[in-house]
């Protein structure tokens, strides 16, 4: 009984399990059907991807809307056809579709990228996933294929790769150009790299040897494969004389920008008969190397195919040529700099005047042989003792106050005449012109001093000055002697004659005395004239009473004899404090100036001013006459009749003074004499710009 109950329980449990199983299987079937329906809907509605299935032999069994849009086939056109129609013809000949099916069947799935074909025959780059489909038993039932059009991405990647290659090419050429010792090496490297990159077979380099007439000379060539067929082209190019408009390089020189000829064999401009046929070249291109608008070189390239490179390639080569132009310009600047430096060294060392370079602290940096001779040192002595020092006697700017102002930017240059200490101890006179040298940013770098030995000139000037002083002193002595002779001789004789005539007149009362009185009056006039002349030659009040009294006395007499001229005096008494030679020179200048007023100025008024201090004395003669244009040189004043002023200049210099003339037509003239009375430091006469 127990056993029966147990069997019934087991049977009932098995029935419940089977029932539950059927219920679960039914539910799972419904779910799978729903999922398959949802999957088919997703596949059919996907437009970005081509999704289709193949049977086990590769024939299309399904085709979604994305496949129709991408590949151009409708479902009814493609279903039943072999999927190899989507491959390139060459891939079909190589049986690539069958190999893909075998690989997917073996590995279960295959991913690949490659070219595929639209219905219209156009190509596109595809990313493909080919998956093998098997049934529950593991038997192959077909394949699924998912295709994504990657053409835009591939084109972008290829464009990026090309740009990277072009940038690498440009970078290589730039580095080589900057590192090359000669521009020809940089240009040759550029031609070789361009040929390697572009696939062009042959390159030539022409140099413009005559920019005016456009004469071109072949400098180098590059044969990419060292092929015999290009030797003829190279030989003809060497022998032919290209000029403006002749051949490809001549046309390039005329155009001034890169040009490209596609069919050289039929182009009459090529101007090299037989070369295209023998060399099998079809395309030629030429590029200018420019400095601004000047063409310095022309790069010429040839290829056996007529495929023209993309514009980016031409633009990159044009950039390379621009870089080469800058290299040529830099090389020219370097050559010009070296030439300038060579000229400077030659001038520096062979100059007849001394040249020294000093830094901004005044330390001696360099010197030439003439500077050594001026100071009496040998070159070795200068190097050992003076170089790098600022207080050495052979340093031309040593002790110059103006040098500090030069370095501070107050002055650009200055000229100084001063004495220097020779090695042997004696003083030498030098005229130094010191100029500041600046860099391109106008920052002071160093100073250059041009030193001229003017010792002989100074000695001659001193001797001439002494000669002038002696001549004027002798002239004054002659004047004094003549005045004394007139006083002791003719005037005394005239006085005696006058007294005798008066005594004779007193004795004869009954005779007509009018003729005798006329004679007597004539004698008196002659005596007055002679005394006036004596006063002019030697003013009687100058020595005992000083310059101020002498001018007053002379002006009073002059006013009496020339009442039409108003003479105004503004004189500071000097009480004989001025040296005698200064008093006499100033008095003579005053006399000459007053005489010029009467002879030339047509003035109605003249003002005489005399002022002096412990350090200087100033004399001015100012008139309101017609004035004149003041010449710049003494000889011009002499040629225009102003001899008195020339003498005034000489007298002023003889006493160490300075005479200035200010005049303007219609506004009168002022003659000003300034004489320093204190001792001046020897040699410091400065003229600065």
Phi, psi and omega in degrees: 000315178297322181294320179296315179299322180294319180295320178297320179296319180295316180298318179296320180295319180296319179297320179294321180294315179299317180298316179295322180297312180300324180294317180293317180297321179296318180295318178296321179298318178298318180294317179298318178299319179295318180295319179296320178296318178295320180296315179298324179295317178297317180298315184291329184271350180286125183253340183279338182239143171270116181237121179210165180241156179234153170281183185293347179258358176098011178271140185291130180245340176212159189206117182269174182295324177298323178294320179296317180292320185283314189262346175091353178269139168280163182299318181290343178275329189255330182295128182101346178269157179283139186291353179294344178295347179271359182261160175295150180304319181294327176290326177294319180295329179274003177059039178296321180300315181295321178297323180295319179295318180295320181293319178293321178296323183285315185264348181093326180203145179225131176245133183206155172238140180185178180280136174230171189238133172286173178300323182281002177093351179287152184263156172210156181265124189240146169254123193234137171238114180250120186238134177281137179249128181236153179275189184296336182272356181090003179280139180294125179247347179160198182220150170248146184224128177244124184238131177237128181285114182249021185299314182297318179295318180296317179299319179295319179294318179295320178297320178295319178297319179296317178297321178296319179295319178295319178295320177296319178298313180296321179294317179299315181294319180297315180296314180297322180295319181288331182269346183288138178285333181231143182295331179298322178295319180296319180293317179298319177299319179298315180299316181297313182293323179295317178297318179297320183285313188277342184085004175294144190272334190213141179224146180229151178237122176249141174252136177281108182267343177216099185292331182292313182262358178069037180279130184242141179233130179289126183254323182199169180214166177217121179253105189303317181251010183051044184275142183297328186293341180270352180295325177298317178298318180294318181295317179296320180295326177291321185279334186276141178262108180268140175221186184304124177083357183260121178069182180297313179294324179293321176296322178296316179299323181287322183284321180079009177212166187293145180226158181220130176248129187273323184234091185289331184294332181250005182264112182293342181289341184297324169063028175224077187302139176084340183292312180303321181291315183288327181266351181061026179275146180239321185243145175224145179219149181221144183226138179269145168261117191245144164241100188068244176254000181274128176269124180256325179218161175229128177259127185239134182231148179226149179221149180278348174253163183254019178281118181278130178299163180291157182304327180300324180295314179299317181295322179294317178296323177297321176296320177299316180296325175296320177296318177297323177300319178293325177294317177299317179297317179296320179296319177298317179296321178296318179296317178296321179295316178297319178296318178297318179295321178296318177298316181298317179298319180296313179297318183300313186278327185261001182296145180282341178258157180287139177230131177228143174250132180229149177280181185289349175268356180092006180279140183287126181256322183202162181204163177245180184295324181296323177296321177299317181295320182299317183269352175084013180259152171281165180298320179296317179296321179296317180296317186284327188247330187258326185298129180087359181249154178247351182252009181285143180302334181276000175276112189295336181261008182300122178083005181281120174291329182290335180297322178297320178292326177297311181293332179282354179088003179289322179242149171268330177195165176205159179237135186221133172251123184204173178263147177235158181267118177288159179303324182280356175108337181283160179271139174238145178270137177223147175246109184252134173245116185249127181234148180269133177257127182244159175273186184294342177265013180065023177270133180300135180248307179198177180239147176243131183244122175260116187244123180246131178282112182245024181301313180297319179297318179295321177296318178295319178297319179296318179294319178295321177298317178296320178298316178299316180298317180295321179296317180291323177295319179293324177297318178295321178296321177295319177300313180299316180297318180294318178299320179294318179295319178297320181292316184278339184253268187304318182294318179295321178296319180294321176299315179298318178297320180296318180294319180296318180296323179293318179296320179295323181293322181294334185278332182251102184269333187268006180258150177296117186264001182299316178297324180292324178294323177297320178295318180299315179296322178297318178299319180296322178296319179296320179295317179296319179297317179294322179292324176296318178297321177297320179295324177293319181286328181209092182300126187292336184267351187295312184287311185282333188242347177101175186293316183300316180293321181295318180294319179299315181297314181294318181296324179296314179295321181294321179298320180296323182274345179227072183294341180287347181251123177274122180251118179252131183246132174228082191244130174270125181301138179253345176051038177062021179285336181284145176302150185299319181295327178290316179301313183295317181296316180294324178294318179295321178295320176299314180301314182295321180294317179295320178297320178296324178300315182290323185279322192239330194282334186055043183268158174249350182212140177224140182240129180249121180242133177229123180220142179210153175232191178288342185251339182201162175231138183234128177239130179233138173235112186241132177234166179252032184282198187283344179070176180199168177276119185286121176294159181272343182229153182300319185298328177292325177293321178295320181292334179267008174093003181270059182291328179297321178291326176298316177297325178296320176301313182297318181294320180297316179295325182297331179257015178077019182261182181226125180253129180237140179237125175242124181208149178214137184302126179086358184232016174084183186221144174233124175253120184238128179241124178243125182237117176288136180259337178273155180290136180260150178296132188296131170087356186262072173255116190246133170234118185239152178265000000 
